Amino acid sequence: MVDAALQEKAAWIVRKLHEVGKRQQAQTPLAIRWSDGMELPYLGRTIMLRLDRRQPRSAGPVWDAAGETLWLPFGTDATPAQLQRATQRWMQEQALVLFNQRLAHFAPQLGVRWSSLLLSNARTRWGSAKADGTVRLHWRLLQFRPGVIDYVVVHELSHLRVMNHSPAFWDTVQSVLPDYAALRRELKQER
């Protein structure tokens, strides 16, 4: 009986295992050489990481007025680990601000209430939502353009109305983001 069920679902199982493997591989950060002048994806474009030894370390990273450079308060003796920690901490701070804004923007449109936002570092998910209103969003979503971030936010908020991926769920997403399918494809392609 079990063998028959496995045989019947074999193609589906293989396809799902392949999809999970691709997602995990894509979300595994590439070996980044953290150094002065490196480029990072940020909100769908590229920003440059620069070192500025004139700034006290307590000042933290400084985002330039043109929005093209993130200045880190380190000299050339900074270790890659220091640069990575400082940059990720800055990005997580930015993620909290942006994600809170987007949740506040879309929740009323969907007629839902979220209770808390938590940042995630999950290996296989960009977001999740619990019935108690807790929304988790992966801080690395900041690498995508704002429209794609909005798709993930709306997707998770829609789960506060429909806790599955039924047609009713996708109708809920579409009620706020009519072009959600294209945004979803873009997110999957970038993984």
Contacts in CASP RR format, 6 or more apart in sequence:
PFRMAT RR
TARGET T0000
AUTHOR 0000-0000-0000
METHOD contacts of the structure
MODEL  1
MVDAALQEKAAWIVRKLHEVGKRQQAQTPLAIRWSDGMELPYLGRTIMLR
LDRRQPRSAGPVWDAAGETLWLPFGTDATPAQLQRATQRWMQEQALVLFN
QRLAHFAPQLGVRWSSLLLSNARTRWGSAKADGTVRLHWRLLQFRPGVID
YVVVHELSHLRVMNHSPAFWDTVQSVLPDYAALRRELKQER
6 13 0 8 1.000
20 124 0 8 1.000
22 191 0 8 1.000
23 124 0 8 1.000
23 191 0 8 1.000
24 123 0 8 1.000
24 124 0 8 1.000
26 190 0 8 1.000
26 191 0 8 1.000
27 123 0 8 1.000
27 124 0 8 1.000
27 140 0 8 1.000
27 191 0 8 1.000
28 123 0 8 1.000
32 38 0 8 1.000
32 84 0 8 1.000
33 80 0 8 1.000
34 49 0 8 1.000
34 80 0 8 1.000
34 81 0 8 1.000
34 83 0 8 1.000
34 84 0 8 1.000
34 87 0 8 1.000
35 49 0 8 1.000
35 80 0 8 1.000
35 83 0 8 1.000
36 49 0 8 1.000
36 50 0 8 1.000
36 51 0 8 1.000
36 76 0 8 1.000
37 48 0 8 1.000
37 49 0 8 1.000
37 50 0 8 1.000
38 48 0 8 1.000
38 49 0 8 1.000
39 46 0 8 1.000
39 47 0 8 1.000
39 48 0 8 1.000
39 49 0 8 1.000
40 46 0 8 1.000
40 47 0 8 1.000
40 48 0 8 1.000
40 49 0 8 1.000
40 70 0 8 1.000
40 87 0 8 1.000
40 143 0 8 1.000
41 143 0 8 1.000
41 144 0 8 1.000
42 91 0 8 1.000
42 142 0 8 1.000
42 143 0 8 1.000
43 142 0 8 1.000
43 143 0 8 1.000
43 144 0 8 1.000
43 145 0 8 1.000
43 146 0 8 1.000
43 149 0 8 1.000
44 143 0 8 1.000
44 144 0 8 1.000
44 145 0 8 1.000
44 146 0 8 1.000
45 145 0 8 1.000
47 67 0 8 1.000
47 68 0 8 1.000
47 69 0 8 1.000
47 70 0 8 1.000
48 68 0 8 1.000
48 69 0 8 1.000
48 70 0 8 1.000
49 69 0 8 1.000
49 70 0 8 1.000
49 72 0 8 1.000
49 83 0 8 1.000
49 87 0 8 1.000
50 69 0 8 1.000
50 70 0 8 1.000
50 71 0 8 1.000
50 72 0 8 1.000
51 71 0 8 1.000
51 72 0 8 1.000
51 74 0 8 1.000
51 75 0 8 1.000
51 76 0 8 1.000
51 78 0 8 1.000
51 83 0 8 1.000
52 62 0 8 1.000
52 71 0 8 1.000
52 72 0 8 1.000
52 73 0 8 1.000
52 74 0 8 1.000
52 75 0 8 1.000
53 73 0 8 1.000
53 74 0 8 1.000
53 75 0 8 1.000
53 76 0 8 1.000
55 62 0 8 1.000
55 71 0 8 1.000
55 73 0 8 1.000
56 73 0 8 1.000
57 73 0 8 1.000
57 74 0 8 1.000
58 73 0 8 1.000
59 73 0 8 1.000
60 72 0 8 1.000
60 73 0 8 1.000
60 86 0 8 1.000
60 90 0 8 1.000
61 70 0 8 1.000
61 71 0 8 1.000
61 72 0 8 1.000
61 73 0 8 1.000
61 86 0 8 1.000
61 87 0 8 1.000
61 90 0 8 1.000
62 70 0 8 1.000
62 71 0 8 1.000
62 73 0 8 1.000
63 69 0 8 1.000
63 70 0 8 1.000
63 71 0 8 1.000
64 70 0 8 1.000
64 71 0 8 1.000
70 87 0 8 1.000
70 90 0 8 1.000
72 78 0 8 1.000
72 83 0 8 1.000
72 86 0 8 1.000
72 87 0 8 1.000
73 86 0 8 1.000
74 82 0 8 1.000
74 83 0 8 1.000
74 86 0 8 1.000
88 139 0 8 1.000
91 139 0 8 1.000
91 140 0 8 1.000
91 142 0 8 1.000
92 119 0 8 1.000
92 139 0 8 1.000
94 142 0 8 1.000
95 119 0 8 1.000
95 137 0 8 1.000
95 139 0 8 1.000
95 141 0 8 1.000
95 142 0 8 1.000
96 117 0 8 1.000
96 119 0 8 1.000
98 142 0 8 1.000
98 149 0 8 1.000
99 117 0 8 1.000
99 119 0 8 1.000
99 137 0 8 1.000
99 141 0 8 1.000
99 149 0 8 1.000
99 153 0 8 1.000
100 117 0 8 1.000
102 149 0 8 1.000
102 150 0 8 1.000
102 153 0 8 1.000
103 114 0 8 1.000
103 117 0 8 1.000
103 135 0 8 1.000
103 153 0 8 1.000
103 157 0 8 1.000
106 150 0 8 1.000
106 153 0 8 1.000
106 154 0 8 1.000
106 157 0 8 1.000
106 176 0 8 1.000
107 113 0 8 1.000
107 114 0 8 1.000
107 157 0 8 1.000
109 175 0 8 1.000
109 176 0 8 1.000
110 154 0 8 1.000
110 157 0 8 1.000
110 158 0 8 1.000
110 160 0 8 1.000
110 161 0 8 1.000
110 172 0 8 1.000
110 175 0 8 1.000
110 176 0 8 1.000
111 161 0 8 1.000
112 157 0 8 1.000
112 158 0 8 1.000
112 160 0 8 1.000
112 161 0 8 1.000
113 133 0 8 1.000
113 160 0 8 1.000
114 129 0 8 1.000
114 133 0 8 1.000
114 134 0 8 1.000
114 135 0 8 1.000
114 157 0 8 1.000
114 160 0 8 1.000
115 132 0 8 1.000
115 133 0 8 1.000
115 134 0 8 1.000
116 133 0 8 1.000
116 134 0 8 1.000
116 135 0 8 1.000
117 135 0 8 1.000
117 136 0 8 1.000
117 137 0 8 1.000
118 134 0 8 1.000
118 135 0 8 1.000
118 136 0 8 1.000
118 137 0 8 1.000
119 136 0 8 1.000
119 137 0 8 1.000
119 138 0 8 1.000
119 139 0 8 1.000
120 127 0 8 1.000
120 128 0 8 1.000
120 136 0 8 1.000
120 137 0 8 1.000
120 138 0 8 1.000
120 139 0 8 1.000
121 138 0 8 1.000
121 139 0 8 1.000
121 140 0 8 1.000
122 128 0 8 1.000
122 136 0 8 1.000
122 138 0 8 1.000
125 136 0 8 1.000
125 138 0 8 1.000
126 137 0 8 1.000
126 138 0 8 1.000
126 141 0 8 1.000
126 152 0 8 1.000
126 187 0 8 1.000
127 135 0 8 1.000
127 136 0 8 1.000
127 137 0 8 1.000
127 138 0 8 1.000
127 152 0 8 1.000
127 155 0 8 1.000
127 156 0 8 1.000
128 135 0 8 1.000
128 136 0 8 1.000
128 156 0 8 1.000
128 159 0 8 1.000
129 135 0 8 1.000
129 136 0 8 1.000
129 156 0 8 1.000
129 157 0 8 1.000
129 159 0 8 1.000
129 160 0 8 1.000
131 160 0 8 1.000
131 163 0 8 1.000
133 160 0 8 1.000
135 153 0 8 1.000
135 156 0 8 1.000
135 157 0 8 1.000
136 156 0 8 1.000
137 152 0 8 1.000
137 153 0 8 1.000
137 156 0 8 1.000
141 148 0 8 1.000
141 149 0 8 1.000
141 152 0 8 1.000
142 149 0 8 1.000
143 190 0 8 1.000
144 186 0 8 1.000
144 187 0 8 1.000
144 190 0 8 1.000
147 183 0 8 1.000
148 183 0 8 1.000
148 186 0 8 1.000
148 187 0 8 1.000
148 190 0 8 1.000
150 177 0 8 1.000
150 183 0 8 1.000
151 177 0 8 1.000
151 180 0 8 1.000
151 183 0 8 1.000
151 184 0 8 1.000
151 187 0 8 1.000
152 187 0 8 1.000
154 173 0 8 1.000
154 176 0 8 1.000
154 177 0 8 1.000
154 180 0 8 1.000
155 173 0 8 1.000
155 180 0 8 1.000
155 184 0 8 1.000
158 169 0 8 1.000
158 172 0 8 1.000
158 173 0 8 1.000
158 176 0 8 1.000
159 169 0 8 1.000
161 169 0 8 1.000
161 172 0 8 1.000
162 168 0 8 1.000
162 169 0 8 1.000
162 172 0 8 1.000
170 180 0 8 1.000
173 180 0 8 1.000
174 180 0 8 1.000
177 183 0 8 1.000
END
